[in-house]
């Protein structure tokens, strides 16, 4: 899921950054592959979770921060890698 960063949008109007949230449980290999393949920054971000027994809990989760076009590529890459990972099991 891609979200706009919480930074002041006026500060970086020309280079607005977006966060690709990394769902809990994504294998470290996929995270490392994204860092090696794309020009992104790995950040921590507070996010409310709405699943299982964490309904509304706010947790620090990892995200990749990048311009929109890169964020969209990263999101597609993660989904493809997760699909492949699941099918291998």
BALOKOL-697769 format. One record per atom (N, C-alpha, C, CB): residue number from 0; residue in three letters; z, y, x. Coordinates in Angstrom, 2 decimals, padded with zeros to 5 digits. Glycine has a CB too. Example, Ala and Ser with C-alpha at 12.3 -4.5 7.8 and 13.67 -1.06 7.14 Angstrom:
     i    aa        up     north      east
     0   ALA    007.80   -005.69    013.19
     0   ALA    007.80   -004.50    012.30
     0   ALA    007.80   -003.30    013.20
     0   ALA    009.05   -004.47    011.31
     1   SER    007.08   -002.25    012.85
     1   SER    007.14   -001.06    013.67
     1   SER    007.87    000.03    012.90
     1   SER    005.72   -000.60    014.08
***
This chain:
     i    aa        up     north      east
     0   UNK    000.00   -001.16    000.84
     0   UNK    000.00    000.00    000.00
     0   UNK    000.00    001.24    000.90
     0   UNK    001.21   -000.01   -000.96
     1   UNK   -000.92    002.15    000.63
     1   UNK   -001.04    003.37    001.42
     1   UNK   -000.32    004.50    000.69
     1   UNK   -002.54    003.74    001.66
     2   UNK    000.50    005.25    001.44
     2   UNK    001.21    006.40    000.88
     2   UNK    001.09    007.58    001.83
     2   UNK    002.68    006.05    000.61
     3   UNK    001.10    008.78    001.27
     3   UNK    001.09    009.99    002.08
     3   UNK    002.43    010.07    002.81
     3   UNK    000.85    011.27    001.20
     4   UNK    002.39    010.55    004.06
     4   UNK    003.64    010.69    004.80
     4   UNK    004.52    011.71    004.12
     4   UNK    003.37    011.10    006.26
     5   UNK    005.79    011.69    004.44
     5   UNK    006.74    012.61    003.84
     5   UNK    006.79    013.94    004.59
     5   UNK    008.12    011.99    003.80
     6   UNK    005.95    014.09    005.61
     6   UNK    005.94    015.34    006.37
     6   UNK    005.37    016.46    005.51
     6   UNK    005.12    015.18    007.66
     7   UNK    005.56    017.69    005.94
     7   UNK    005.05    018.87    005.25
     7   UNK    003.53    018.83    005.24
     7   UNK    005.57    020.17    005.92
     8   UNK    002.87    018.70    004.06
     8   UNK    001.41    018.59    004.02
     8   UNK    000.70    019.83    004.54
     8   UNK    000.96    018.31    002.62
     9   UNK    001.32    021.00    004.47
     9   UNK    000.70    022.23    004.96
     9   UNK    000.65    022.25    006.48
     9   UNK    001.45    023.45    004.45
    10   UNK    001.60    021.58    007.12
    10   UNK    001.68    021.56    008.58
    10   UNK    000.46    020.87    009.18
    10   UNK    002.96    020.85    009.04
    11   UNK   -000.01    019.82    008.56
    11   UNK   -001.14    019.05    009.08
    11   UNK   -002.26    018.98    008.05
    11   UNK   -000.69    017.64    009.47
    12   UNK   -002.60    020.10    007.45
    12   UNK   -003.60    020.10    006.37
    12   UNK   -004.91    019.46    006.80
    12   UNK   -003.85    021.52    005.89
    13   UNK   -005.34    019.68    008.04
    13   UNK   -006.61    019.12    008.50
    13   UNK   -006.49    017.66    008.89
    13   UNK   -007.13    019.92    009.67
    14   UNK   -005.32    017.24    009.28
    14   UNK   -005.13    015.87    009.75
    14   UNK   -004.00    015.19    008.99
    14   UNK   -004.84    015.85    011.27
    15   UNK   -004.08    015.19    007.66
    15   UNK   -003.05    014.56    006.83
    15   UNK   -002.92    013.10    007.23
    15   UNK   -003.39    014.69    005.31
    16   UNK   -001.70    012.66    007.42
    16   UNK   -001.46    011.27    007.81
    16   UNK   -000.95    010.47    006.63
    16   UNK   -000.46    011.21    008.97
    17   UNK   -001.24    009.19    006.67
    17   UNK   -000.85    008.27    005.61
    17   UNK   -000.12    007.08    006.22
    17   UNK   -002.08    007.79    004.80
    18   UNK    000.78    006.50    005.45
    18   UNK    001.53    005.33    005.89
    18   UNK    001.02    004.09    005.17
    18   UNK    003.05    005.52    005.65
    19   UNK    000.74    003.05    005.93
    19   UNK    000.43    001.73    005.37
    19   UNK    001.72    000.94    005.48
    19   UNK   -000.80    001.01    006.13
    20   UNK    002.36    000.71    004.35
    20   UNK    003.64    000.01    004.35
    20   UNK    003.43   -001.46    004.70
    20   UNK    004.34    000.15    002.99
    21   UNK    004.28   -001.98    005.56
    21   UNK    004.18   -003.37    005.99
    21   UNK    005.18   -004.19    005.16
    21   UNK    004.47   -003.52    007.54
    22   UNK    004.67   -005.06    004.30
    22   UNK    005.58   -005.84    003.46
    22   UNK    006.51   -006.70    004.31
    22   UNK    004.79   -006.71    002.49
    23   UNK    007.76   -006.86    003.88
    23   UNK    008.66   -007.75    004.61
    23   UNK    008.04   -009.14    004.73
    23   UNK    010.04   -007.82    003.91
    24   UNK    008.16   -009.75    005.90
    24   UNK    007.66   -011.09    006.11
    24   UNK    006.30   -011.18    006.77
    24   UNK    007.61   -011.79    004.83
    25   UNK    005.66   -010.03    007.02
    25   UNK    004.36   -010.06    007.72
    25   UNK    004.62   -010.57    009.14
    25   UNK    003.67   -008.63    007.73
    26   UNK    003.85   -011.56    009.58
    26   UNK    004.06   -012.11    010.93
    26   UNK    003.90   -011.05    012.01
    26   UNK    003.09   -013.25    011.18
    27   UNK    004.74   -011.16    013.05
    27   UNK    004.69   -010.21    014.17
    27   UNK    003.32   -010.19    014.83
    27   UNK    005.75   -010.56    015.20
    28   UNK    002.63   -011.31    014.85
    28   UNK    001.30   -011.36    015.47
    28   UNK    000.34   -010.41    014.76
    28   UNK    000.75   -012.80    015.43
    29   UNK    000.41   -010.34    013.45
    29   UNK   -000.48   -009.44    012.70
    29   UNK   -000.12   -007.99    013.02
    29   UNK   -000.37   -009.71    011.17
    30   UNK    001.15   -007.68    013.09
    30   UNK    001.58   -006.32    013.43
    30   UNK    001.08   -005.96    014.83
    30   UNK    003.13   -006.19    013.36
    31   UNK    001.23   -006.87    015.78
    31   UNK    000.76   -006.62    017.15
    31   UNK   -000.75   -006.45    017.18
    31   UNK    001.18   -007.77    018.08
    32   UNK   -001.47   -007.27    016.41
    32   UNK   -002.93   -007.14    016.37
    32   UNK   -003.37   -005.77    015.85
    32   UNK   -003.53   -008.25    015.49
    33   UNK   -002.69   -005.27    014.83
    33   UNK   -003.02   -003.94    014.29
    33   UNK   -002.78   -002.89    015.36
    33   UNK   -002.18   -003.63    013.02
    34   UNK   -001.65   -002.97    016.06
    34   UNK   -001.34   -001.99    017.09
    34   UNK   -002.36   -002.01    018.23
    34   UNK    000.05   -002.24    017.64
    35   UNK   -002.89   -003.17    018.54
    35   UNK   -003.88   -003.29    019.61
    35   UNK   -005.28   -002.88    019.18
    35   UNK   -003.90   -004.71    020.12
    36   UNK   -005.60   -003.08    017.90
    36   UNK   -006.97   -002.87    017.42
    36   UNK   -007.21   -001.45    016.88
    36   UNK   -007.28   -003.87    016.34
    37   UNK   -006.18   -000.81    016.33
    37   UNK   -006.35    000.47    015.66
    37   UNK   -005.49    001.56    016.32
    37   UNK   -005.99    000.34    014.18
    38   UNK   -005.91    002.79    016.16
    38   UNK   -005.15    003.94    016.67
    38   UNK   -004.14    004.37    015.61
    38   UNK   -006.11    005.12    017.04
    39   UNK   -003.00    003.67    015.60
    39   UNK   -001.95    003.93    014.63
    39   UNK   -000.62    004.09    015.34
    39   UNK   -001.87    002.79    013.58
    40   UNK    000.33    004.65    014.61
    40   UNK    001.70    004.77    015.12
    40   UNK    002.58    003.88    014.25
    40   UNK    002.21    006.26    015.11
    41   UNK    003.44    003.07    014.86
    41   UNK    004.38    002.24    014.13
    41   UNK    005.63    003.08    013.86
    41   UNK    004.73    000.93    014.91
    42   UNK    005.99    003.23    012.58
    42   UNK    007.13    004.07    012.21
    42   UNK    008.04    003.30    011.26
    42   UNK    006.65    005.39    011.56
    43   UNK    009.27    003.80    011.14
    43   UNK    010.20    003.30    010.12
    43   UNK    010.21    004.29    008.98
    43   UNK    011.64    003.08    010.70
    44   UNK    010.31    003.79    007.77
    44   UNK    010.28    004.67    006.60
    44   UNK    011.22    004.12    005.55
    44   UNK    008.84    004.80    006.05
    45   UNK    012.00    005.01    004.95
    45   UNK    012.87    004.59    003.84
    45   UNK    012.00    004.39    002.61
    45   UNK    014.00    005.63    003.57
    46   UNK    012.23    003.28    001.93
    46   UNK    011.43    002.96    000.75
    46   UNK    012.29    002.21   -000.25
    46   UNK    010.17    002.12    001.14
    47   UNK    012.18    002.58   -001.51
    47   UNK    012.87    001.82   -002.56
    47   UNK    012.09    000.54   -002.82
    47   UNK    013.02    002.67   -003.87
    48   UNK    012.82   -000.57   -002.94
    48   UNK    012.20   -001.86   -003.19
    48   UNK    012.46   -002.27   -004.63
    48   UNK    012.73   -002.94   -002.20
    49   UNK    011.45   -002.85   -005.25
    49   UNK    011.56   -003.23   -006.65
    49   UNK    011.13   -004.68   -006.86
    49   UNK    010.72   -002.30   -007.53
    50   UNK    011.77   -005.60   -006.15
    50   UNK    011.48   -007.00   -006.37
    50   UNK    012.72   -007.83   -006.08
    50   UNK    010.30   -007.45   -005.49
    51   UNK    012.71   -009.03   -006.61
    51   UNK    013.80   -010.00   -006.44
    51   UNK    015.14   -009.34   -006.74
    51   UNK    013.80   -010.57   -005.00
    52   UNK    016.12   -009.55   -005.88
    52   UNK    017.45   -009.02   -006.12
    52   UNK    017.67   -007.68   -005.41
    52   UNK    018.51   -010.02   -005.68
    53   UNK    016.59   -006.99   -005.04
    53   UNK    016.69   -005.71   -004.34
    53   UNK    016.29   -004.56   -005.26
    53   UNK    015.82   -005.71   -003.08
    54   UNK    016.37   -004.74   -006.54
    54   UNK    015.90   -003.75   -007.51
    54   UNK    016.46   -002.35   -007.22
    54   UNK    016.29   -004.17   -008.92
    55   UNK    015.59   -001.49   -006.71
    55   UNK    015.96   -000.10   -006.45
    55   UNK    016.68    000.15   -005.14
    55   UNK    016.80    000.38   -007.54
    56   UNK    016.96   -000.90   -004.36
    56   UNK    017.61   -000.71   -003.07
    56   UNK    016.70    000.08   -002.15
    56   UNK    017.99   -002.07   -002.43
    57   UNK    017.26    001.01   -001.40
    57   UNK    016.47    001.76   -000.43
    57   UNK    016.68    001.13    000.94
    57   UNK    016.86    003.28   -000.42
    58   UNK    015.58    000.74    001.57
    58   UNK    015.63    000.06    002.86
    58   UNK    014.70    000.73    003.85
    58   UNK    015.27   -001.41    002.72
    59   UNK    015.00    000.57    005.13
    59   UNK    014.09    001.01    006.19
    59   UNK    013.05   -000.10    006.36
    59   UNK    014.85    001.31    007.55
    60   UNK    011.79    000.25    006.17
    60   UNK    010.73   -000.73    006.41
    60   UNK    009.75   -000.15    007.41
    60   UNK    010.02   -001.11    005.08
    61   UNK    008.95   -001.02    008.00
    61   UNK    007.95   -000.57    008.97
    61   UNK    006.68   -000.12    008.26
    61   UNK    007.64   -001.69    009.98
    62   UNK    005.98    000.81    008.91
    62   UNK    004.70    001.28    008.39
    62   UNK    003.81    001.69    009.55
    62   UNK    004.89    002.46    007.39
    63   UNK    002.51    001.62    009.33
    63   UNK    001.55    002.14    010.30
    63   UNK    001.14    003.53    009.81
    63   UNK    000.29    001.18    010.45
    64   UNK    001.24    004.54    010.66
    64   UNK    000.88    005.92    010.31
    64   UNK   -000.44    006.27    010.96
    64   UNK    002.00    006.93    010.75
    65   UNK   -001.39    006.78    010.13
    65   UNK   -002.73    007.09    010.62
    65   UNK   -003.45    007.98    009.61
    65   UNK   -003.54    005.79    010.87
    66   UNK   -004.60    008.57    010.01
    66   UNK   -005.44    009.29    009.05
    66   UNK   -005.94    008.32    007.98
    66   UNK   -006.64    009.98    009.77
    67   UNK   -006.39    008.85    006.84
    67   UNK   -006.76    008.03    005.69
    67   UNK   -007.78    006.95    006.01
    67   UNK   -007.29    008.90    004.60
    68   UNK   -008.85    007.29    006.69
    68   UNK   -009.89    006.29    006.97
    68   UNK   -009.35    005.13    007.79
    68   UNK   -011.06    006.94    007.71
    69   UNK   -008.54    005.42    008.79
    69   UNK   -007.95    004.36    009.62
    69   UNK   -006.95    003.56    008.78
    69   UNK   -007.25    004.96    010.88
    70   UNK   -006.15    004.25    007.97
    70   UNK   -005.17    003.56    007.12
    70   UNK   -005.86    002.58    006.19
    70   UNK   -004.36    004.57    006.31
    71   UNK   -007.00    002.96    005.63
    71   UNK   -007.74    002.06    004.73
    71   UNK   -008.26    000.84    005.49
    71   UNK   -008.90    002.81    004.07
    72   UNK   -008.73    001.03    006.71
    72   UNK   -009.20   -000.09    007.53
    72   UNK   -008.05   -001.03    007.86
    72   UNK   -009.86    000.42    008.82
    73   UNK   -006.90   -000.45    008.20
    73   UNK   -005.73   -001.25    008.54
    73   UNK   -005.29   -002.08    007.34
    73   UNK   -004.57   -000.34    009.01
    74   UNK   -005.27   -001.47    006.16
    74   UNK   -004.87   -002.18    004.96
    74   UNK   -005.79   -003.38    004.70
    74   UNK   -004.89   -001.24    003.75
    75   UNK   -007.10   -003.19    004.82
    75   UNK   -008.05   -004.30    004.64
    75   UNK   -007.82   -005.39    005.68
    75   UNK   -009.50   -003.78    004.74
    76   UNK   -007.59   -004.98    006.92
    76   UNK   -007.36   -005.94    008.01
    76   UNK   -006.11   -006.78    007.74
    76   UNK   -007.21   -005.19    009.37
    77   UNK   -005.02   -006.12    007.33
    77   UNK   -003.77   -006.84    007.06
    77   UNK   -003.97   -007.87    005.95
    77   UNK   -002.64   -005.86    006.68
    78   UNK   -004.61   -007.47    004.85
    78   UNK   -004.83   -008.40    003.75
    78   UNK   -005.68   -009.58    004.18
    78   UNK   -005.49   -007.69    002.57
    79   UNK   -006.73   -009.33    004.96
    79   UNK   -007.58   -010.42    005.44
    79   UNK   -006.80   -011.37    006.34
    79   UNK   -008.80   -009.86    006.18
    80   UNK   -006.00   -010.81    007.24
    80   UNK   -005.21   -011.64    008.16
    80   UNK   -004.15   -012.44    007.41
    80   UNK   -004.54   -010.77    009.23
    81   UNK   -003.51   -011.82    006.42
    81   UNK   -002.50   -012.54    005.63
    81   UNK   -003.15   -013.67    004.84
    81   UNK   -001.77   -011.58    004.69
    82   UNK   -004.32   -013.42    004.27
    82   UNK   -005.03   -014.46    003.52
    82   UNK   -005.34   -015.64    004.43
    82   UNK   -006.33   -013.89    002.91
    83   UNK   -005.85   -015.34    005.62
    83   UNK   -006.16   -016.39    006.59
    83   UNK   -004.89   -017.15    007.00
    83   UNK   -006.84   -015.80    007.83
    84   UNK   -003.81   -016.43    007.23
    84   UNK   -002.53   -017.03    007.63
    84   UNK   -002.03   -017.99    006.55
    84   UNK   -001.47   -015.94    007.90
    85   UNK   -002.15   -017.57    005.29
    85   UNK   -001.67   -018.41    004.17
    85   UNK   -002.54   -019.66    004.02
    85   UNK   -001.68   -017.59    002.86
    86   UNK   -003.85   -019.50    004.18
    86   UNK   -004.75   -020.63    004.02
    86   UNK   -004.59   -021.66    005.12
    86   UNK   -006.17   -020.15    003.97
    87   UNK   -004.10   -021.24    006.30
    87   UNK   -003.88   -022.17    007.41
    87   UNK   -002.68   -023.06    007.16
    87   UNK   -003.70   -021.41    008.70
    88   UNK   -001.75   -022.61    006.36
    88   UNK   -000.52   -023.37    006.13
    88   UNK   -000.76   -024.62    005.35
    88   UNK    000.49   -022.54    005.41
***
